Amino acid sequence: MQPLPRLIIATRNSHKSAEIRAMIGDRFEVVDATAFPDFPEIEETGTTFLENARLKAEGISSRVAGWVLSDDSGLEVDALGGAPGVWSSSFGGEEGNHAKNNARLLAEMAGKADRGARFRCTMVLARDGAEVANFSGAVEGRLVEALHGAGGFGYDPLFIPEGFDRTFAELGDDIKNSLSHRSRALQQVVVFLNAQEIK
Ligand code: ITT
């Protein structure tokens, strides 16, 4: 049997790589940046998902052979003018602290009638240190007024996707992975990679 082609995910967020692995792990060997502890942290200095996704994909790809895929994602809230957006992971004041991020979001949304929001994800595929292609996905939904559910990560306990009445954290991985922003971007990545001679 041929070994699976390797896809390196330019993230240290194990929730992201676990979701990506669950979605495409039968077609690619999915490895994330935690497999390369010597690689420096890549500063996300961009102001758009695409700029940050490019920095991460090209930064890792310049240090390792093969296909590298990055994921820059976040939550856009209508009543907050699109915030937290690209600053989603540090909205509560501490990078990657999901409890603080959710607490700030609940506080900012208190009493607001417009609950509309969406998750966005931009992925960049890179090779030899340069972008090859980029892909985006989004899922519309609304924010609830208290945390519900223990699944997923990040803002999942506060977000109900359109067409459902439970949060991503309540719906579970299979439903989330069938319609999430990340899955919608990733489906395009897989189509693209399947059309390449990937080794
Ligand atoms: P890497 O940069 O290492 O990939 P990160 O978590 O810092 O990890 P981002 O800069 O792209 O990644 O920030 C993404 C943030 O957006 C994440 O920390 C969550 O707060 C939020 N987010 C993105 N996708 C999400 C999802 O599927 N469910 C809940 N929250 C999500």
Residues whose N, C-alpha, C, O or C-beta is under 5 A from the ligand:
A	BS01	ITT	A10 T11 R12 N13 D71 D72 S73 G74 L75 S88 S89 F153 G154 Y155 D156
